[in-house]
């Protein structure tokens, strides 16, 4: 009779040990890791073409404004060079000041335009990236992936994944989850275009102008 409690204690100890071992194995068991090429998936999404078109239109508007500013600068610069020799000193100084102000305005506009295009791109991409993340999460949950890495080097970054098994690539699964048939050759993902600089830089014209004024 006295041995029965000891036997129950041994059983309880064995059960606790088994539970601990099982928990330890669960913690150390390999977790399923997948990866996707974000640029590839983005390029297959129909929103990408819309974003590309909107960015192009927006950039073109800024380019036209920049060209108009430069044309004004160029026209006034040529008029100054033709009449500088006969201008009174106060008039010549005023024209030079005006040209310098226009030059600075052009340079500032170009810097602001480039930043504006980048901001426009980010604003347009945000809902698309949110949609992509939502579907990556869904595919990962449905297929038992604990982690999903990014295998592309888009936006000037180094890819997080440098090597992985082919069956770990969930890019096409994500596309199918969104109702998109994966394409054979992905197009380029939307990129922000920078407003084109004028053919000749304002600084070059201004330097020549100032040299003539001193003579």
C-alpha positions in Angstrom: 0.0 0.0 0.0 2.8 2.4 0.8 4.3 1.9 -2.7 1.2 3.2 -4.5 1.6 6.9 -3.7 5.3 6.6 -4.9 4.1 5.0 -8.1 1.6 7.8 -8.7 4.4 10.3 -8.0 6.6 8.6 -10.5 3.9 8.7 -13.1 3.3 12.4 -12.5 7.0 13.2 -12.7 7.2 11.2 -16.0 4.2 13.1 -17.4 5.7 16.4 -16.4 9.1 15.5 -18.0 7.3 14.4 -21.2 5.4 17.7 -21.3 8.7 19.7 -20.8 10.4 17.7 -23.6 7.5 18.2 -26.0 7.5 22.0 -25.3 11.2 22.2 -25.8 10.9 20.3 -29.1 8.1 22.6 -30.2 10.3 25.6 -29.5 13.4 24.2 -31.3 11.4 22.8 -34.3 12.4 24.5 -37.6 10.0 27.2 -38.6 8.8 27.5 -42.2 10.3 30.6 -43.9 9.2 31.9 -47.3 10.2 34.9 -49.4 8.8 37.1 -52.2 10.1 39.5 -54.7 8.2 42.7 -54.0 9.2 44.5 -57.2 8.1 41.5 -59.2 4.7 41.4 -57.5 4.2 45.1 -57.7 5.0 45.1 -61.4 2.2 42.5 -62.0 -0.4 44.5 -60.1 -2.7 46.6 -62.4 -2.3 49.5 -60.0 1.3 49.8 -61.1 0.4 51.0 -64.6 -2.0 53.6 -63.2 0.7 54.8 -60.8 3.2 55.0 -63.6 0.8 57.0 -65.7 0.0 59.4 -62.9 3.6 59.9 -62.0 4.4 60.6 -65.7 1.6 63.2 -66.0 2.7 64.9 -62.7 6.3 65.0 -63.7 5.4 66.4 -67.1 3.5 69.2 -65.5 6.5 70.1 -63.4 8.8 69.9 -66.4 6.7 72.3 -68.4 6.7 74.8 -65.6 10.5 74.4 -65.3 11.0 74.9 -69.0 8.8 78.0 -68.9 10.9 79.5 -66.1 14.1 78.7 -68.0 12.7 80.2 -71.2 12.0 83.4 -69.4 15.5 83.4 -67.9 17.1 82.7 -71.3 15.1 85.4 -73.1 15.9 88.1 -70.5 19.6 86.9 -70.5 19.9 87.3 -74.2 18.2 90.8 -74.1 20.6 91.8 -71.4 23.7 90.7 -73.3 22.6 92.6 -76.4 21.9 95.8 -74.6 24.4 95.7 -71.7 27.0 97.9 -73.4 24.5 100.8 -73.8 22.8 100.4 -70.4 23.3 102.9 -67.6 25.1 101.4 -64.6 22.0 101.3 -62.3 19.9 99.7 -65.1 22.6 97.1 -65.8 23.0 96.3 -62.1 19.2 95.9 -61.8 19.1 93.5 -64.8 21.9 91.4 -63.4 20.1 91.2 -60.0 16.9 90.1 -61.8 18.8 87.4 -63.7 20.4 86.1 -60.6 17.0 86.0 -58.9 15.6 84.0 -61.8 18.5 81.6 -61.7 18.0 80.9 -58.0 14.3 80.5 -58.6 14.9 77.9 -61.3 17.3 75.9 -59.1 15.0 76.0 -56.1 12.0 75.0 -58.3 14.0 72.0 -59.6 14.9 70.8 -56.1 11.4 71.2 -54.9 10.0 69.4 -58.0 12.2 66.4 -57.5 11.1 66.1 -53.8 7.5 66.6 -54.8 7.6 63.7 -57.3 9.1 61.5 -54.7 6.3 62.4 -52.2 3.7 61.8 -54.9 5.1 58.4 -55.6 5.1 57.4 -51.9 1.5 58.6 -51.6 0.4 56.6 -54.6 2.3 53.5 -53.6 1.1 53.4 -49.9 -2.4 51.9 -50.5 -0.8 49.4 -53.0 1.9 48.4 -50.5 -0.7 48.0 -47.8 -2.8 45.7 -50.1 0.4 43.7 -50.9 1.2 43.3 -47.2 -2.3 42.2 -46.4 -2.1 39.5 -49.0 1.4 38.4 -48.0 0.1 38.0 -44.5 -2.9 35.9 -45.7 -0.7 33.6 -47.8 1.8 33.2 -45.0 -1.0 32.2 -42.6 -2.7 29.8 -45.0 0.6 28.1 -45.9 2.2 28.0 -42.5 5.0 30.4 -43.1 6.4 31.9 -39.8 8.5 34.5 -41.7 8.4 36.0 -45.2 11.6 37.8 -46.4 12.0 40.2 -49.3 14.3 38.9 -52.1 14.6 41.9 -54.3 16.9 44.9 -54.2 14.4 47.6 -55.1 14.5 51.2 -54.1 18.3 51.2 -53.8 18.3 48.6 -50.9 20.2 45.3 -50.5 17.9 42.3 -50.6 17.2 40.7 -47.2 17.4 37.2 -48.8 20.5 36.3 -50.8 19.6 32.6 -51.3 16.6 30.3 -50.7 14.9 27.2 -52.0 12.6 27.7 -55.0 9.6 26.3 -53.2 10.0 29.0 -50.6 9.1 31.7 -53.1 5.5 32.7 -52.5 5.4 35.6 -55.0 3.0 33.8 -57.4 0.9 32.6 -54.5 0.5 36.2 -53.4 -0.5 37.3 -57.0 -3.0 34.5 -57.2 -4.4 35.5 -53.8 -5.1 38.9 -55.4 -6.7 37.3 -58.4 -3.8 38.1 -60.7 -2.4 35.5 -63.1 1.4 35.7 -62.8 3.1 36.9 -66.0 6.2 35.4 -67.6 8.2 38.6 -67.8 7.5 41.2 -65.2 7.5 44.9 -66.2 9.4 47.5 -64.2 7.8 48.6 -61.0 6.7 52.2 -60.8 9.5 54.6 -60.3 9.5 58.3 -59.7 10.7 60.3 -62.7 12.8 63.4 -62.0 11.8 66.6 -63.8 14.3 67.0 -66.7 16.8 69.8 -66.3 17.1 72.5 -69.0 19.5 71.8 -71.9 21.8 74.6 -70.7 22.3 75.5 -67.1 21.4 79.0 -65.9 24.7 79.3 -64.1 26.6 79.1 -67.3 24.6 82.0 -68.9 24.9 84.0 -65.7 28.7 83.7 -65.6 29.0 85.0 -69.1 26.6 87.8 -68.3 28.5 89.0 -65.3 31.9 88.8 -67.2 30.5 91.1 -69.9 29.2 93.6 -67.3 32.6 94.1 -65.8 34.3 95.0 -69.1 
